[in-house]
Amino acid sequence: MKKLLLLLIIQALSVSLFAQINTDRVMSIGRNALYFEDYVLSIQYFNQVIKSKPWLAEPYFYRAVAKISLDDFKGAEDDCTACLERNPFLAQAYYARGIARQSQENYDGAIADYTKGLEFRQEDRQMMVNRAVAYIQKKDYKGAEAAFEELMKAHPRYSMSYLSRGAMYLEEGDTTKALADYNKAIGMDPYYAPAYGNRAILYYQMHQLDSALVDLNEAIHLDPRESGYFINRGLVRYQQNNLRGAMADYDQVVSMDRDNLIARFNRGLLRFQVGDNNRAIEDFDVVISLEPDNYMAYYNRALLRYETGDYPGSVADFDVVLDEYPNFLPGYYSRGEAKKKMNDIAGAEKDFWTAYNKEQQMKKDRAAGKLTASADDDTASQETGDSQEENTREQSDRNISKFNRLVVYDKEEERKSKYQSEVRGRVQDKNVRVDIEPQFILTYYEQPDPVKKLVYYDKTVEDYNSRMVLKRKLIITNQEAALTEDQVAEHFASINEYSAYIAAHPDAVDAYFGRALDYMLVQDFDEALKDFDRVLELDPDFVMAYFNRAVVRYKQLEYELSQEQPDYNEDLNLSNATINLRTGKTQGLNTGKLSTNDPASARLKDTRRAYEYEMVTRDYDIVIQKAPDFVFAYFNRGNLRCAQRDFRAAIQDYSTAIEHDPEFADAYFNRGLARLSLGDARNGIADLSKAGELGIINAYSIIKRMTSR
């Protein structure tokens, strides 16, 4: 979904020429914020444009895209409708409204929007895919099959068509056709992990556990950060009586996400089975703390507390379960046993007779046809079926008699996962393309990564922080975080405060620097650059100002080039650079795709682009000259050279960064990709291995891709 939204932005419409220059500027800043995924901030900018020029269609469209990214689907639908009322010929608006409606389960409305959008953009692949999926979601399989036939005719090499249709066949119960489509999809694109994950589910349902395990192993090799593959492999291994292997998979999930409920619950059950009772209790403690109404966890913990001699704790947990399930007979018998251990003989006998009388009454009622088995009175599992079904339950299944079954994803969630990849982009072909680690920036906020837990340090930054001249502590990161609504307000207020201070102290270097950071965070790059320029006029040795000025110039260039892309339906990636590991090409900043066929205009843009690259490079050169130990300048300059396809120079920069910091994981990762792009597989894979060792887990999936050819 995120990639599609970015692609929508790439094809964004220009603001009407008659709009006032201030409106143009606010729209431009809003698009900057939207492109860099600062959705809350972008909405505020578009609100200003709508208030000033309510007849414009474009700001409603952009605001809708931001709302979709924030899961405000109703608001997005309303904005798209407002956009189309003002201009009914915008294919992008039909596309965005289709996504919003589909997300609200208004499948007929979504199909109508995609169909209308296809009138303006015939054979648009993504609208065709989404329309087919919408037919599946409304259970109109004939309509879906016809939609897939149109899609496959228009795009015969698009593997996701087969993957999605295979999921549809599986939903219909036609495993033969589903398997054929999954095989076709994998044959066309053998590096797409969800294809193996989906086929593994099919094999599991067909009781072909060995084949399911092989596919899950491959999915994990290709995407080792997806916890769902480990959870499913744990289930397969459990069915194969490989408890040690299943336990290892759940351990891995918990190490990646300590609050994963399924992994915690299932690991608790496995620990219970092998007699690791105290650690099993710890797992159920976590489950209960995260999901206080998980009565299965309470019951298992009650049994475990009984086994470990904690009889009062056991009785307390049984009380919780029986309050919710007053007809769950095993609960009374078990609580009675715990009370016996506490010498509460009267309480134990009361529980025994309560259970006995309820059981006799239930037998009479069933014999009279007055009662059928329900979720709270089952004393044993009533289902029939194969062993796999008998020892698993869906996460939403609240039948307390299934307390000792491993949890699997709900069928509905499983179904969604089969189609969600349609709106998340893909690996297009056998030419493996991967993103380099992004550039570093000096900022206040960082996006947490549950897997890549690296901390970056630089003495220059720490020394500046120790002076406490800014309102917040600066950090160096390449995982920027979008602003919250409160943070947006804080930084606008901070800009006003700095402006007032600068008016009284026109030579206050730190005030200009602080305001430049605020402008940068609210995506007003033009004003940020003006302030960085002023900082360097006042203090030509201000290393961090050179560094962030280079970063902001690069961001501005990245955004401007994204607007030159002619077709938002292409598989574009506008991060710092995307390297093709087979051919050595890059895509992204330096695609060379222009929105005009005029050779003179193209030459002018190429000249301007070369000049802007040179300006960014000069700033990094100055940082390196003035602070040769500032490793992030070498790294960012290496990224810039990757974008220019100068991989040898990039490798030199990454190598220098590594010389200064031998544990610089990101530099190893990017150097590895640069080396692979030049055909140096041995050294490239060695670098990726080191990057993985230092914490960039994604390196292992790339190694797998490169060594499995």
Residue pairs with C-beta under 8 A, 6 or more apart in sequence:
1 68
1 69
1 99
1 420
1 423
1 424
2 37
2 69
2 424
3 423
3 424
3 425
3 573
4 99
4 126
4 423
4 424
4 425
5 65
5 68
5 69
6 35
6 37
6 574
7 126
7 568
7 569
7 570
7 572
8 65
8 92
8 95
8 96
8 568
9 31
9 34
9 35
9 62
9 65
9 562
9 568
10 562
10 563
10 565
10 568
10 572
10 574
11 92
11 565
11 567
11 568
12 31
12 58
12 61
12 62
12 92
12 563
13 57
13 58
13 61
13 90
13 92
14 58
15 23
15 24
15 27
15 49
15 56
15 58
16 53
16 56
16 58
19 27
19 53
19 56
20 52
20 53
22 52
23 49
23 52
23 53
23 56
25 526
26 45
26 48
26 49
26 52
27 45
27 46
27 49
27 58
27 59
27 62
29 45
29 522
29 523
29 524
29 525
30 42
30 45
30 46
30 49
30 59
30 62
30 523
31 42
31 62
31 559
32 523
32 524
32 525
32 555
32 556
32 559
33 39
33 41
33 42
33 45
33 522
33 523
34 42
34 62
34 65
34 66
35 559
35 562
35 574
36 480
36 482
36 523
36 555
36 559
37 69
37 482
38 482
38 483
38 523
39 66
39 67
39 69
39 70
39 482
40 66
40 70
40 482
40 483
40 484
40 485
40 488
41 482
41 483
41 488
41 522
41 523
42 62
42 63
42 66
42 523
43 63
43 66
43 67
44 488
46 59
46 60
46 62
46 63
46 66
47 63
49 56
49 59
50 56
50 59
50 60
50 63
53 59
55 86
56 86
57 82
57 83
57 84
57 86
57 87
57 90
57 93
58 83
60 79
60 80
60 82
60 83
60 86
61 79
61 80
61 83
61 90
61 92
61 93
61 96
63 79
64 75
64 76
64 77
64 79
64 80
64 83
64 93
64 96
64 97
64 100
65 76
65 96
67 73
67 75
67 76
67 79
67 100
68 76
68 96
68 99
68 100
68 103
71 103
73 100
73 101
73 103
73 104
74 100
74 104
76 96
76 97
76 99
76 100
77 97
77 100
77 101
77 104
80 93
80 94
80 96
80 97
80 100
81 97
83 90
83 93
84 90
84 93
84 94
84 97
87 93
89 120
90 120
91 117
91 120
91 121
91 124
92 117
92 568
94 113
94 114
94 116
94 117
94 120
94 127
95 113
95 114
95 117
95 124
95 126
95 127
95 130
97 109
97 113
98 109
98 110
98 111
98 113
98 114
98 117
98 127
98 130
98 131
98 134
99 110
99 130
99 423
101 107
101 109
101 110
101 113
102 110
102 130
102 133
102 134
102 137
105 137
107 134
107 135
107 137
107 138
108 138
110 130
110 131
110 134
111 131
111 134
111 135
111 138
111 143
114 127
114 128
114 130
114 131
114 134
115 131
117 124
117 127
118 124
118 127
118 128
118 131
121 127
121 569
123 154
123 155
124 569
125 151
125 154
125 155
125 158
125 569
126 422
126 423
126 569
128 147
128 150
128 151
128 154
128 155
129 151
129 160
129 161
129 164
129 422
129 423
130 422
130 423
131 147
132 144
132 147
132 148
132 151
132 161
132 164
132 165
133 144
133 164
133 419
133 422
135 141
135 143
135 144
135 147
136 144
136 164
136 167
136 168
136 171
136 419
137 419
141 168
141 172
144 165
144 168
145 165
145 168
148 161
148 164
148 165
148 168
151 158
151 161
152 158
152 161
152 162
155 161
157 188
157 429
159 184
159 185
159 186
159 188
159 189
159 192
159 195
159 426
160 185
160 421
160 422
160 426
162 181
162 182
162 184
162 185
162 188
163 181
163 182
163 185
163 192
163 194
163 195
163 198
163 418
163 421
164 418
164 419
164 422
165 181
166 177
166 178
166 179
166 180
166 181
166 182
166 184
166 185
166 198
166 199
166 202
167 178
167 198
167 415
167 418
167 419
169 175
169 177
169 178
169 181
170 178
170 198
170 201
170 202
170 205
170 418
171 415
175 202
175 205
175 206
178 202
179 199
179 202
179 206
182 195
182 198
182 199
182 202
183 199
185 192
185 195
186 192
186 195
186 196
186 199
189 195
189 426
189 427
189 428
189 429
189 430
190 430
191 222
191 427
191 430
191 432
191 705
192 222
192 426
192 427
193 218
193 219
193 220
193 222
193 223
193 226
193 229
193 701
194 219
194 223
194 417
194 421
196 215
196 216
196 218
196 219
196 222
197 215
197 216
197 219
197 226
197 228
197 229
197 232
198 418
199 215
200 211
200 212
200 213
200 215
200 216
200 219
200 229
200 232
200 236
201 212
201 232
201 414
203 209
203 211
203 212
203 215
204 212
204 232
204 235
204 236
204 239
204 388
207 386
207 388
209 236
209 239
209 240
212 232
212 236
213 233
213 236
213 237
213 240
216 229
216 232
216 233
216 236
217 233
219 226
219 229
220 226
220 229
220 230
220 233
221 700
221 701
221 704
221 708
222 701
222 704
222 705
223 229
223 701
224 697
224 698
224 700
224 701
225 256
225 451
225 697
225 698
227 253
227 256
227 257
227 260
227 263
228 409
228 417
230 249
230 250
230 252
230 253
230 256
230 263
231 249
231 250
231 253
231 260
231 262
231 263
231 266
231 409
232 408
233 245
233 249
234 245
234 246
234 247
234 249
234 250
234 253
234 263
234 266
235 246
235 266
235 392
235 406
235 408
237 243
237 245
237 246
237 249
238 246
238 266
238 270
238 391
238 406
239 387
239 388
239 391
243 270
243 273
243 274
246 266
246 270
247 267
247 270
247 271
247 274
250 263
250 264
250 266
250 267
250 270
251 267
253 260
253 262
253 263
254 260
254 263
254 264
254 267
256 450
256 451
257 263
257 450
258 286
259 286
259 290
261 287
261 290
261 291
261 294
261 395
261 407
262 395
262 407
262 408
262 409
264 283
264 284
264 286
264 287
264 290
265 283
265 284
265 287
265 294
265 296
265 297
265 407
266 406
266 407
267 280
267 283
268 280
268 281
268 283
268 284
268 287
268 297
268 300
269 280
269 300
269 404
269 405
269 406
271 277
271 279
271 280
271 283
272 280
272 300
272 303
272 304
272 404
277 304
277 307
277 308
278 308
280 300
280 304
281 301
281 304
281 305
281 308
284 297
284 298
284 300
284 301
284 304
285 301
287 294
287 297
288 294
288 297
288 298
288 301
291 297
293 324
295 320
295 321
295 324
295 325
295 398
295 400
296 398
296 400
296 402
296 403
298 317
298 320
298 321
299 317
299 318
299 321
299 331
299 400
299 403
300 403
300 404
301 317
302 313
302 314
302 315
302 316
302 317
302 318
302 321
302 334
302 335
302 338
303 314
303 334
305 311
305 313
305 314
305 317
306 314
306 334
306 337
306 338
306 341
309 341
311 338
311 339
311 341
311 342
312 342
314 335
314 338
315 335
315 338
315 339
315 342
318 331
318 334
318 335
318 338
319 335
321 328
321 331
321 400
322 328
322 331
322 332
322 335
324 376
324 400
325 331
325 375
325 376
325 400
326 376
327 358
327 362
327 374
327 376
327 377
328 376
328 377
328 378
328 379
328 400
328 401
329 355
329 358
329 359
329 377
329 379
330 379
330 401
331 400
332 351
332 352
332 354
332 355
332 358
333 351
333 352
333 355
335 351
336 347
336 348
336 349
336 350
336 351
336 352
336 355
337 348
339 345
339 347
339 348
339 351
340 348
359 379
362 371
362 377
365 371
366 372
371 377
373 382
375 398
375 399
375 400
376 400
378 399
378 400
378 401
379 401
380 401
381 390
381 401
381 402
382 401
383 389
383 390
390 405
391 405
391 406
392 405
392 406
392 407
392 408
393 399
393 402
393 405
393 406
393 407
393 408
394 407
394 408
394 409
394 410
394 411
395 407
395 408
395 409
395 410
395 413
396 410
409 417
425 571
426 571
427 433
428 571
430 582
431 580
431 581
431 582
431 583
432 580
432 581
432 582
432 702
432 705
432 706
433 573
433 578
433 579
433 580
433 581
433 587
434 578
434 579
434 581
434 673
434 698
434 702
435 573
435 575
435 576
435 577
435 578
436 575
436 576
436 577
436 578
436 579
436 639
436 642
436 669
436 670
436 673
436 674
437 478
437 666
437 669
437 670
437 696
438 478
438 479
438 575
438 576
438 639
439 478
439 551
439 554
439 576
439 635
439 636
439 639
440 456
440 476
440 477
440 478
440 551
440 632
440 635
440 636
441 476
441 477
441 478
441 480
441 548
441 551
442 461
442 474
442 475
442 476
442 517
442 544
442 547
442 548
442 551
443 474
443 475
443 477
443 480
443 517
443 520
443 521
444 472
444 473
444 474
444 475
444 517
444 521
445 475
445 480
445 481
445 483
445 487
445 521
446 475
446 477
446 479
446 480
446 481
447 477
447 479
447 480
447 481
447 482
448 479
449 479
451 695
451 697
452 479
452 695
452 696
452 697
453 695
454 665
454 666
454 694
454 695
456 475
456 476
456 477
456 632
457 476
458 476
458 630
458 631
458 632
459 629
460 543
460 544
460 627
460 630
461 474
461 475
461 476
461 544
464 474
464 544
465 473
465 474
469 510
469 514
470 510
470 513
470 514
470 517
471 494
471 514
474 517
474 544
476 632
478 666
483 491
483 521
483 522
487 521
488 522
491 518
491 521
491 522
492 518
492 522
494 514
494 515
494 518
495 515
495 518
495 519
495 522
498 511
498 512
498 514
498 515
498 518
499 515
501 508
501 511
502 508
502 511
502 512
502 515
505 511
507 538
509 535
509 538
509 539
509 542
512 531
512 532
512 534
512 535
512 538
513 531
513 532
513 535
513 542
513 544
513 545
515 531
516 527
516 528
516 529
516 531
516 532
516 535
516 545
516 548
517 528
517 548
519 525
519 527
519 528
519 531
520 528
520 548
520 552
525 552
525 555
525 556
528 552
529 549
529 552
529 553
529 556
532 545
532 548
532 549
532 552
533 549
535 542
535 545
536 542
536 545
536 546
536 549
539 545
541 626
543 623
543 626
543 627
543 630
546 619
546 620
546 622
546 623
546 626
547 619
547 620
547 623
547 630
547 632
547 633
547 636
549 619
550 616
550 619
550 620
550 623
550 636
551 636
553 612
553 615
553 616
553 619
554 576
554 616
554 636
554 640
557 589
557 609
557 612
557 613
557 616
558 574
558 576
558 589
561 574
561 589
561 591
561 609
562 572
562 574
563 595
564 593
564 594
564 595
564 605
565 572
565 591
565 593
565 595
566 593
566 595
572 587
572 588
572 591
573 587
573 588
574 588
574 589
575 588
576 588
576 589
576 639
576 640
576 642
576 643
577 586
577 587
577 588
577 589
577 590
577 639
577 642
577 643
578 586
578 587
578 588
579 585
579 586
579 642
579 673
579 674
579 676
579 677
580 586
580 587
580 677
581 673
581 676
581 677
581 702
581 705
581 706
584 647
584 677
584 678
584 679
585 645
585 677
586 642
586 643
586 645
586 677
588 643
589 643
590 643
590 644
590 645
594 601
594 602
594 605
596 602
613 640
613 644
616 640
617 637
617 640
620 633
620 634
620 636
620 637
620 640
621 637
623 630
623 633
624 630
624 633
624 634
624 637
627 633
628 660
629 660
631 657
631 660
631 661
631 664
631 667
632 657
634 653
634 654
634 656
634 657
634 660
634 667
635 653
635 654
635 657
635 664
635 666
635 667
635 670
637 653
638 649
638 650
638 651
638 652
638 653
638 654
638 657
638 667
638 670
638 671
638 674
639 650
639 670
641 647
641 649
641 650
641 653
642 650
642 670
642 673
642 674
647 674
647 675
647 677
647 678
648 678
650 670
650 671
650 674
651 671
651 674
651 675
651 678
654 667
654 668
654 670
654 671
654 674
655 671
657 664
657 667
658 664
658 667
658 668
658 671
661 667
663 694
665 690
665 691
665 694
665 695
665 696
666 691
666 696
668 687
668 688
668 690
668 691
668 694
668 696
669 687
669 688
669 691
669 696
669 698
669 699
671 687
672 683
672 684
672 685
672 686
672 687
672 688
672 690
672 691
672 699
672 702
673 684
673 688
673 702
674 684
675 681
675 683
675 684
675 687
676 684
676 685
676 688
676 706
681 706
684 706
685 703
685 706
685 707
688 699
688 700
688 702
688 703
689 699
689 703
691 699
692 699
692 700
692 703
